[in-house]
Amino acid sequence: MADPDRAWVFADVWAFAAIGVYSRPCSLAEVVASADWINHAILLEDEVESALGKLAGAGLVRVLEGWLFDLTDQGTELWSEAVGHTLQLRLASVEEHLSVIEPGATRVPLPPGAMQQAVRDYTGSASADPQPS
């Protein structure tokens, strides 16, 4: 029986697309930027870690030295097969393709502070880092 916590969710599709739009290795700040462009929101750290674990474990994304992210050959094939006249249709196509692929169970914990720094780099502001009360 499949683990429901390991099932694909929209954040996985979103993160996959955020990496796929670059067609080259991209930084975490670039993933944050493209994810915002795609969905008009910032991915949460736990969404990124979970998505990277599932996607890397399924052989669709590689995590490279220096915390760069790229699609594998299989991921590139999936991204190129995901067609649609609009971005929403392309995301739906990716989601459909993922539904027949078993999510990976790899853990990809980001280094401490990496997500906050990526958001700061993207937004260009120090206010992206929540201040303790």
VMD Tcl script that builds the backbone (N, CA, C; Angstrom):
set m [mol new atoms 399]
animate dup $m
set s [atomselect $m all]
$s set {name element resname resid chain x y z} {
  {N N MET 1 A 0.847 -1.187 0.000}
  {CA C MET 1 A 0.000 0.000 0.000}
  {C C MET 1 A 0.890 1.246 0.000}
  {N N ALA 2 A 0.553 2.208 -0.834}
  {CA C ALA 2 A 1.347 3.432 -0.946}
  {C C ALA 2 A 1.157 4.303 0.288}
  {N N ASP 3 A 2.212 4.975 0.689}
  {CA C ASP 3 A 2.176 5.889 1.827}
  {C C ASP 3 A 1.497 7.186 1.379}
  {N N PRO 4 A 0.353 7.568 1.971}
  {CA C PRO 4 A -0.343 8.776 1.533}
  {C C PRO 4 A 0.487 10.039 1.726}
  {N N ASP 5 A 1.424 10.038 2.675}
  {CA C ASP 5 A 2.286 11.203 2.869}
  {C C ASP 5 A 3.292 11.340 1.739}
  {N N ARG 6 A 3.493 10.275 0.969}
  {CA C ARG 6 A 4.441 10.309 -0.136}
  {C C ARG 6 A 3.742 10.503 -1.472}
  {N N ALA 7 A 2.423 10.688 -1.485}
  {CA C ALA 7 A 1.684 10.894 -2.728}
  {C C ALA 7 A 2.065 12.245 -3.328}
  {N N TRP 8 A 1.956 12.342 -4.633}
  {CA C TRP 8 A 2.218 13.620 -5.303}
  {C C TRP 8 A 1.173 14.651 -4.886}
  {N N VAL 9 A 1.608 15.872 -4.692}
  {CA C VAL 9 A 0.719 16.995 -4.392}
  {C C VAL 9 A 1.076 18.137 -5.345}
  {N N PHE 10 A 0.231 19.169 -5.369}
  {CA C PHE 10 A 0.464 20.258 -6.312}
  {C C PHE 10 A 1.830 20.911 -6.118}
  {N N ALA 11 A 2.305 21.031 -4.885}
  {CA C ALA 11 A 3.609 21.669 -4.651}
  {C C ALA 11 A 4.730 20.916 -5.368}
  {N N ASP 12 A 4.584 19.607 -5.565}
  {CA C ASP 12 A 5.584 18.830 -6.293}
  {C C ASP 12 A 5.589 19.213 -7.772}
  {N N VAL 13 A 4.398 19.352 -8.336}
  {CA C VAL 13 A 4.248 19.781 -9.734}
  {C C VAL 13 A 4.823 21.182 -9.889}
  {N N TRP 14 A 4.503 22.040 -8.948}
  {CA C TRP 14 A 4.927 23.434 -8.935}
  {C C TRP 14 A 6.452 23.527 -8.886}
  {N N ALA 15 A 7.075 22.780 -7.979}
  {CA C ALA 15 A 8.538 22.797 -7.874}
  {C C ALA 15 A 9.188 22.210 -9.121}
  {N N PHE 16 A 8.617 21.127 -9.648}
  {CA C PHE 16 A 9.137 20.519 -10.864}
  {C C PHE 16 A 9.119 21.531 -12.012}
  {N N ALA 17 A 7.998 22.203 -12.182}
  {CA C ALA 17 A 7.876 23.203 -13.246}
  {C C ALA 17 A 8.838 24.369 -13.020}
  {N N ALA 18 A 9.011 24.774 -11.755}
  {CA C ALA 18 A 9.913 25.889 -11.435}
  {C C ALA 18 A 11.348 25.564 -11.838}
  {N N ILE 19 A 11.724 24.299 -11.762}
  {CA C ILE 19 A 13.056 23.875 -12.213}
  {C C ILE 19 A 13.052 23.709 -13.729}
  {N N GLY 20 A 11.990 23.118 -14.266}
  {CA C GLY 20 A 11.918 22.813 -15.691}
  {C C GLY 20 A 11.949 24.017 -16.607}
  {N N VAL 21 A 11.407 25.146 -16.171}
  {CA C VAL 21 A 11.362 26.313 -17.058}
  {C C VAL 21 A 12.750 26.837 -17.410}
  {N N TYR 22 A 13.759 26.491 -16.636}
  {CA C TYR 22 A 15.098 27.017 -16.895}
  {C C TYR 22 A 15.849 26.274 -17.984}
  {N N SER 23 A 15.583 25.003 -18.187}
  {CA C SER 23 A 16.309 24.198 -19.178}
  {C C SER 23 A 17.817 24.213 -18.927}
  {N N ARG 24 A 18.182 24.372 -17.663}
  {CA C ARG 24 A 19.589 24.378 -17.247}
  {C C ARG 24 A 19.603 24.275 -15.723}
  {N N PRO 25 A 20.751 23.965 -15.129}
  {CA C PRO 25 A 20.807 23.977 -13.666}
  {C C PRO 25 A 20.438 25.362 -13.122}
  {N N CYS 26 A 19.663 25.377 -12.054}
  {CA C CYS 26 A 19.231 26.648 -11.479}
  {C C CYS 26 A 19.408 26.619 -9.967}
  {N N SER 27 A 19.557 27.800 -9.410}
  {CA C SER 27 A 19.775 27.952 -7.976}
  {C C SER 27 A 18.436 27.909 -7.234}
  {N N LEU 28 A 18.508 27.788 -5.931}
  {CA C LEU 28 A 17.299 27.813 -5.106}
  {C C LEU 28 A 16.577 29.155 -5.260}
  {N N ALA 29 A 17.316 30.252 -5.327}
  {CA C ALA 29 A 16.688 31.563 -5.523}
  {C C ALA 29 A 15.952 31.615 -6.866}
  {N N GLU 30 A 16.505 30.978 -7.890}
  {CA C GLU 30 A 15.828 30.933 -9.191}
  {C C GLU 30 A 14.572 30.062 -9.120}
  {N N VAL 31 A 14.633 28.976 -8.360}
  {CA C VAL 31 A 13.451 28.131 -8.175}
  {C C VAL 31 A 12.365 28.941 -7.462}
  {N N VAL 32 A 12.742 29.687 -6.439}
  {CA C VAL 32 A 11.787 30.538 -5.721}
  {C C VAL 32 A 11.164 31.548 -6.690}
  {N N ALA 33 A 12.002 32.172 -7.523}
  {CA C ALA 33 A 11.520 33.179 -8.468}
  {C C ALA 33 A 10.563 32.582 -9.496}
  {N N SER 34 A 10.948 31.461 -10.092}
  {CA C SER 34 A 10.079 30.881 -11.116}
  {C C SER 34 A 8.803 30.311 -10.504}
  {N N ALA 35 A 8.890 29.771 -9.287}
  {CA C ALA 35 A 7.685 29.281 -8.615}
  {C C ALA 35 A 6.716 30.433 -8.364}
  {N N ASP 36 A 7.238 31.590 -7.986}
  {CA C ASP 36 A 6.392 32.765 -7.779}
  {C C ASP 36 A 5.770 33.204 -9.102}
  {N N TRP 37 A 6.547 33.175 -10.167}
  {CA C TRP 37 A 6.036 33.518 -11.495}
  {C C TRP 37 A 4.915 32.559 -11.905}
  {N N ILE 38 A 5.098 31.277 -11.612}
  {CA C ILE 38 A 4.124 30.262 -11.999}
  {C C ILE 38 A 2.835 30.371 -11.188}
  {N N ASN 39 A 2.955 30.527 -9.872}
  {CA C ASN 39 A 1.793 30.404 -8.999}
  {C C ASN 39 A 1.533 31.644 -8.144}
  {N N HIS 40 A 2.288 32.696 -8.364}
  {CA C HIS 40 A 2.108 33.956 -7.622}
  {C C HIS 40 A 2.150 33.739 -6.114}
  {N N ALA 41 A 3.102 32.900 -5.695}
  {CA C ALA 41 A 3.299 32.616 -4.277}
  {C C ALA 41 A 4.695 32.041 -4.092}
  {N N ILE 42 A 5.181 32.098 -2.876}
  {CA C ILE 42 A 6.500 31.560 -2.540}
  {C C ILE 42 A 6.310 30.155 -1.967}
  {N N LEU 43 A 7.032 29.192 -2.518}
  {CA C LEU 43 A 7.033 27.845 -1.960}
  {C C LEU 43 A 7.541 27.899 -0.520}
  {N N LEU 44 A 6.980 27.081 0.332}
  {CA C LEU 44 A 7.458 26.966 1.708}
  {C C LEU 44 A 8.640 26.006 1.742}
  {N N GLU 45 A 9.494 26.159 2.742}
  {CA C GLU 45 A 10.675 25.308 2.856}
  {C C GLU 45 A 10.304 23.830 2.896}
  {N N ASP 46 A 9.289 23.468 3.675}
  {CA C ASP 46 A 8.917 22.056 3.740}
  {C C ASP 46 A 8.347 21.553 2.418}
  {N N GLU 47 A 7.692 22.421 1.652}
  {CA C GLU 47 A 7.214 22.036 0.320}
  {C C GLU 47 A 8.384 21.768 -0.617}
  {N N VAL 48 A 9.405 22.610 -0.558}
  {CA C VAL 48 A 10.589 22.432 -1.401}
  {C C VAL 48 A 11.301 21.138 -1.030}
  {N N GLU 49 A 11.542 20.929 0.257}
  {CA C GLU 49 A 12.254 19.721 0.695}
  {C C GLU 49 A 11.483 18.452 0.322}
  {N N SER 50 A 10.187 18.460 0.541}
  {CA C SER 50 A 9.364 17.305 0.207}
  {C C SER 50 A 9.358 17.052 -1.301}
  {N N ALA 51 A 9.151 18.116 -2.070}
  {CA C ALA 51 A 9.123 17.978 -3.534}
  {C C ALA 51 A 10.465 17.487 -4.064}
  {N N LEU 52 A 11.551 18.068 -3.579}
  {CA C LEU 52 A 12.871 17.636 -4.042}
  {C C LEU 52 A 13.114 16.175 -3.705}
  {N N GLY 53 A 12.695 15.749 -2.518}
  {CA C GLY 53 A 12.860 14.351 -2.137}
  {C C GLY 53 A 12.098 13.417 -3.058}
  {N N LYS 54 A 10.842 13.750 -3.319}
  {CA C LYS 54 A 10.026 12.910 -4.195}
  {C C LYS 54 A 10.549 12.918 -5.624}
  {N N LEU 55 A 10.873 14.116 -6.127}
  {CA C LEU 55 A 11.321 14.250 -7.515}
  {C C LEU 55 A 12.697 13.625 -7.735}
  {N N ALA 56 A 13.617 13.846 -6.806}
  {CA C ALA 56 A 14.953 13.246 -6.923}
  {C C ALA 56 A 14.862 11.734 -6.762}
  {N N GLY 57 A 14.068 11.288 -5.802}
  {CA C GLY 57 A 13.906 9.860 -5.574}
  {C C GLY 57 A 13.245 9.143 -6.737}
  {N N ALA 58 A 12.418 9.850 -7.491}
  {CA C ALA 58 A 11.758 9.275 -8.668}
  {C C ALA 58 A 12.632 9.384 -9.918}
  {N N GLY 59 A 13.816 9.999 -9.766}
  {CA C GLY 59 A 14.726 10.113 -10.903}
  {C C GLY 59 A 14.380 11.217 -11.885}
  {N N LEU 60 A 13.653 12.242 -11.428}
  {CA C LEU 60 A 13.230 13.324 -12.309}
  {C C LEU 60 A 14.062 14.594 -12.156}
  {N N VAL 61 A 14.630 14.780 -10.981}
  {CA C VAL 61 A 15.419 15.982 -10.667}
  {C C VAL 61 A 16.719 15.550 -10.027}
  {N N ARG 62 A 17.789 16.269 -10.329}
  {CA C ARG 62 A 19.066 16.046 -9.639}
  {C C ARG 62 A 19.404 17.276 -8.824}
  {N N VAL 63 A 19.990 16.993 -7.674}
  {CA C VAL 63 A 20.517 18.051 -6.818}
  {C C VAL 63 A 22.022 18.046 -7.035}
  {N N LEU 64 A 22.516 19.142 -7.568}
  {CA C LEU 64 A 23.925 19.248 -7.926}
  {C C LEU 64 A 24.713 19.962 -6.834}
  {N N GLU 65 A 26.020 19.878 -6.940}
  {CA C GLU 65 A 26.900 20.582 -6.018}
  {C C GLU 65 A 26.548 22.069 -5.997}
  {N N GLY 66 A 26.657 22.666 -4.835}
  {CA C GLY 66 A 26.351 24.090 -4.706}
  {C C GLY 66 A 24.856 24.367 -4.650}
  {N N TRP 67 A 24.051 23.330 -4.377}
  {CA C TRP 67 A 22.606 23.444 -4.296}
  {C C TRP 67 A 21.997 24.027 -5.560}
  {N N LEU 68 A 22.423 23.443 -6.682}
  {CA C LEU 68 A 21.793 23.732 -7.971}
  {C C LEU 68 A 20.865 22.567 -8.285}
  {N N PHE 69 A 19.825 22.836 -9.054}
  {CA C PHE 69 A 18.812 21.837 -9.368}
  {C C PHE 69 A 18.638 21.768 -10.876}
  {N N ASP 70 A 18.466 20.550 -11.372}
  {CA C ASP 70 A 18.309 20.350 -12.812}
  {C C ASP 70 A 17.424 19.139 -13.037}
  {N N LEU 71 A 16.761 19.111 -14.170}
  {CA C LEU 71 A 15.985 17.940 -14.538}
  {C C LEU 71 A 16.931 16.861 -15.050}
  {N N THR 72 A 16.631 15.616 -14.731}
  {CA C THR 72 A 17.355 14.484 -15.303}
  {C C THR 72 A 16.856 14.307 -16.738}
  {N N ASP 73 A 17.421 13.358 -17.448}
  {CA C ASP 73 A 16.923 13.071 -18.796}
  {C C ASP 73 A 15.444 12.679 -18.743}
  {N N GLN 74 A 15.085 11.854 -17.756}
  {CA C GLN 74 A 13.686 11.445 -17.609}
  {C C GLN 74 A 12.807 12.653 -17.267}
  {N N GLY 75 A 13.299 13.535 -16.403}
  {CA C GLY 75 A 12.551 14.744 -16.058}
  {C C GLY 75 A 12.387 15.668 -17.246}
  {N N THR 76 A 13.449 15.799 -18.041}
  {CA C THR 76 A 13.394 16.634 -19.246}
  {C C THR 76 A 12.377 16.074 -20.234}
  {N N GLU 77 A 12.348 14.752 -20.353}
  {CA C GLU 77 A 11.373 14.117 -21.244}
  {C C GLU 77 A 9.955 14.387 -20.759}
  {N N LEU 78 A 9.721 14.243 -19.456}
  {CA C LEU 78 A 8.398 14.518 -18.910}
  {C C LEU 78 A 8.013 15.977 -19.153}
  {N N TRP 79 A 8.939 16.900 -18.898}
  {CA C TRP 79 A 8.658 18.330 -19.077}
  {C C TRP 79 A 8.346 18.636 -20.541}
  {N N SER 80 A 9.073 18.012 -21.472}
  {CA C SER 80 A 8.838 18.287 -22.890}
  {C C SER 80 A 7.549 17.635 -23.387}
  {N N GLU 81 A 7.115 16.546 -22.736}
  {CA C GLU 81 A 5.856 15.899 -23.116}
  {C C GLU 81 A 4.650 16.619 -22.536}
  {N N ALA 82 A 4.869 17.416 -21.511}
  {CA C ALA 82 A 3.779 18.152 -20.869}
  {C C ALA 82 A 3.432 19.343 -21.743}
  {N N VAL 83 A 2.367 19.217 -22.480}
  {CA C VAL 83 A 2.014 20.263 -23.434}
  {C C VAL 83 A 0.727 20.949 -23.012}
  {N N GLY 84 A 0.600 22.143 -23.475}
  {CA C GLY 84 A -0.615 22.910 -23.230}
  {C C GLY 84 A -0.438 24.301 -23.775}
  {N N HIS 85 A -1.527 24.893 -24.178}
  {CA C HIS 85 A -1.467 26.253 -24.728}
  {C C HIS 85 A -1.259 27.292 -23.646}
  {N N THR 86 A -1.559 26.919 -22.415}
  {CA C THR 86 A -1.348 27.828 -21.302}
  {C C THR 86 A -0.488 27.121 -20.257}
  {N N LEU 87 A 0.075 27.893 -19.371}
  {CA C LEU 87 A 0.875 27.324 -18.290}
  {C C LEU 87 A 0.017 26.406 -17.425}
  {N N GLN 88 A -1.227 26.773 -17.180}
  {CA C GLN 88 A -2.114 25.942 -16.359}
  {C C GLN 88 A -2.334 24.578 -17.005}
  {N N LEU 89 A -2.500 24.547 -18.316}
  {CA C LEU 89 A -2.666 23.263 -19.010}
  {C C LEU 89 A -1.390 22.440 -18.949}
  {N N ARG 90 A -0.246 23.103 -19.038}
  {CA C ARG 90 A 1.028 22.385 -18.949}
  {C C ARG 90 A 1.213 21.795 -17.557}
  {N N LEU 91 A 0.862 22.551 -16.521}
  {CA C LEU 91 A 0.941 22.031 -15.155}
  {C C LEU 91 A 0.001 20.836 -14.974}
  {N N ALA 92 A -1.193 20.916 -15.542}
  {CA C ALA 92 A -2.130 19.798 -15.467}
  {C C ALA 92 A -1.560 18.579 -16.180}
  {N N SER 93 A -0.873 18.793 -17.276}
  {CA C SER 93 A -0.250 17.695 -18.011}
  {C C SER 93 A 0.872 17.059 -17.194}
  {N N VAL 94 A 1.690 17.882 -16.531}
  {CA C VAL 94 A 2.750 17.354 -15.655}
  {C C VAL 94 A 2.110 16.534 -14.539}
  {N N GLU 95 A 1.053 17.073 -13.942}
  {CA C GLU 95 A 0.381 16.371 -12.856}
  {C C GLU 95 A -0.139 15.010 -13.325}
  {N N GLU 96 A -0.687 14.973 -14.520}
  {CA C GLU 96 A -1.188 13.715 -15.083}
  {C C GLU 96 A -0.044 12.725 -15.300}
  {N N HIS 97 A 1.079 13.208 -15.837}
  {CA C HIS 97 A 2.244 12.340 -16.054}
  {C C HIS 97 A 2.788 11.812 -14.725}
  {N N LEU 98 A 2.843 12.673 -13.716}
  {CA C LEU 98 A 3.358 12.242 -12.411}
  {C C LEU 98 A 2.471 11.181 -11.766}
  {N N SER 99 A 1.191 11.209 -12.074}
  {CA C SER 99 A 0.261 10.272 -11.428}
  {C C SER 99 A 0.593 8.816 -11.714}
  {N N VAL 100 A 1.352 8.538 -12.751}
  {CA C VAL 100 A 1.719 7.154 -13.076}
  {C C VAL 100 A 3.159 6.827 -12.665}
  {N N ILE 101 A 3.817 7.760 -11.991}
  {CA C ILE 101 A 5.189 7.567 -11.508}
  {C C ILE 101 A 5.152 7.495 -9.987}
  {N N GLU 102 A 5.827 6.525 -9.428}
  {CA C GLU 102 A 5.900 6.390 -7.971}
  {C C GLU 102 A 6.788 7.512 -7.406}
  {N N PRO 103 A 6.274 8.305 -6.452}
  {CA C PRO 103 A 7.117 9.337 -5.835}
  {C C PRO 103 A 8.290 8.699 -5.107}
  {N N GLY 104 A 9.432 9.332 -5.174}
  {CA C GLY 104 A 10.602 8.827 -4.466}
  {C C GLY 104 A 10.508 9.104 -2.981}
  {N N ALA 105 A 11.308 8.384 -2.234}
  {CA C ALA 105 A 11.314 8.536 -0.779}
  {C C ALA 105 A 12.637 9.104 -0.288}
  {N N THR 106 A 13.358 9.782 -1.157}
  {CA C THR 106 A 14.629 10.392 -0.791}
  {C C THR 106 A 14.387 11.618 0.083}
  {N N ARG 107 A 15.289 11.871 1.021}
  {CA C ARG 107 A 15.214 13.097 1.830}
  {C C ARG 107 A 16.202 14.102 1.248}
  {N N VAL 108 A 15.764 15.321 1.054}
  {CA C VAL 108 A 16.631 16.396 0.577}
  {C C VAL 108 A 16.442 17.597 1.497}
  {N N PRO 109 A 17.038 17.527 2.700}
  {CA C PRO 109 A 16.923 18.682 3.599}
  {C C PRO 109 A 17.841 19.809 3.131}
  {N N LEU 110 A 17.287 20.983 3.037}
  {CA C LEU 110 A 18.089 22.148 2.658}
  {C C LEU 110 A 18.995 22.535 3.815}
  {N N PRO 111 A 20.141 23.130 3.516}
  {CA C PRO 111 A 20.995 23.609 4.604}
  {C C PRO 111 A 20.250 24.657 5.432}
  {N N PRO 112 A 20.547 24.740 6.723}
  {CA C PRO 112 A 19.892 25.739 7.566}
  {C C PRO 112 A 20.020 27.142 6.972}
  {N N GLY 113 A 18.904 27.825 6.880}
  {CA C GLY 113 A 18.884 29.205 6.384}
  {C C GLY 113 A 18.894 29.342 4.875}
  {N N ALA 114 A 19.033 28.248 4.135}
  {CA C ALA 114 A 19.132 28.335 2.670}
  {C C ALA 114 A 17.857 28.882 2.039}
  {N N MET 115 A 16.720 28.442 2.516}
  {CA C MET 115 A 15.457 28.906 1.930}
  {C C MET 115 A 15.237 30.382 2.225}
  {N N GLN 116 A 15.512 30.784 3.463}
  {CA C GLN 116 A 15.357 32.205 3.812}
  {C C GLN 116 A 16.292 33.070 2.964}
  {N N GLN 117 A 17.518 32.601 2.745}
  {CA C GLN 117 A 18.462 33.362 1.924}
  {C C GLN 117 A 17.985 33.421 0.475}
  {N N ALA 118 A 17.455 32.319 -0.028}
  {CA C ALA 118 A 16.953 32.292 -1.407}
  {C C ALA 118 A 15.799 33.278 -1.577}
  {N N VAL 119 A 14.911 33.334 -0.591}
  {CA C VAL 119 A 13.795 34.277 -0.657}
  {C C VAL 119 A 14.319 35.711 -0.590}
  {N N ARG 120 A 15.293 35.962 0.296}
  {CA C ARG 120 A 15.897 37.306 0.368}
  {C C ARG 120 A 16.562 37.665 -0.954}
  {N N ASP 121 A 17.294 36.723 -1.541}
  {CA C ASP 121 A 17.954 36.984 -2.828}
  {C C ASP 121 A 16.927 37.311 -3.905}
  {N N TYR 122 A 15.821 36.577 -3.900}
  {CA C TYR 122 A 14.777 36.806 -4.899}
  {C C TYR 122 A 14.071 38.139 -4.680}
  {N N THR 123 A 13.691 38.409 -3.443}
  {CA C THR 123 A 12.914 39.626 -3.187}
  {C C THR 123 A 13.793 40.860 -3.052}
  {N N GLY 124 A 15.088 40.634 -2.803}
  {CA C GLY 124 A 15.993 41.757 -2.648}
  {C C GLY 124 A 15.768 42.529 -1.377}
  {N N SER 125 A 15.201 41.828 -0.355}
  {CA C SER 125 A 14.955 42.556 0.878}
  {C C SER 125 A 15.316 41.707 2.093}
  {N N ALA 126 A 15.752 42.376 3.103}
  {CA C ALA 126 A 16.068 41.704 4.375}
  {C C ALA 126 A 14.786 41.312 5.104}
  {N N SER 127 A 13.660 41.895 4.736}
  {CA C SER 127 A 12.408 41.598 5.434}
  {C C SER 127 A 11.860 40.213 5.090}
  {N N ALA 128 A 12.476 39.523 4.140}
  {CA C ALA 128 A 12.009 38.182 3.787}
  {C C ALA 128 A 12.352 37.183 4.879}
  {N N ASP 129 A 13.239 37.546 5.800}
  {CA C ASP 129 A 13.618 36.657 6.886}
  {C C ASP 129 A 12.776 37.017 8.102}
  {N N PRO 130 A 11.894 36.107 8.531}
  {CA C PRO 130 A 11.048 36.460 9.675}
  {C C PRO 130 A 11.888 36.761 10.908}
  {N N GLN 131 A 11.531 37.799 11.606}
  {CA C GLN 131 A 12.247 38.196 12.816}
  {C C GLN 131 A 11.578 37.568 14.017}
  {N N PRO 132 A 12.367 37.058 14.967}
  {CA C PRO 132 A 11.759 36.482 16.179}
  {C C PRO 132 A 11.011 37.557 16.953}
  {N N SER 133 A 9.931 37.132 17.621}
  {CA C SER 133 A 9.129 38.086 18.400}
  {C C SER 133 A 9.789 38.390 19.720}
}
mol reanalyze $m
mol bondsrecalc $m
mol representation Tube
mol addrep $m
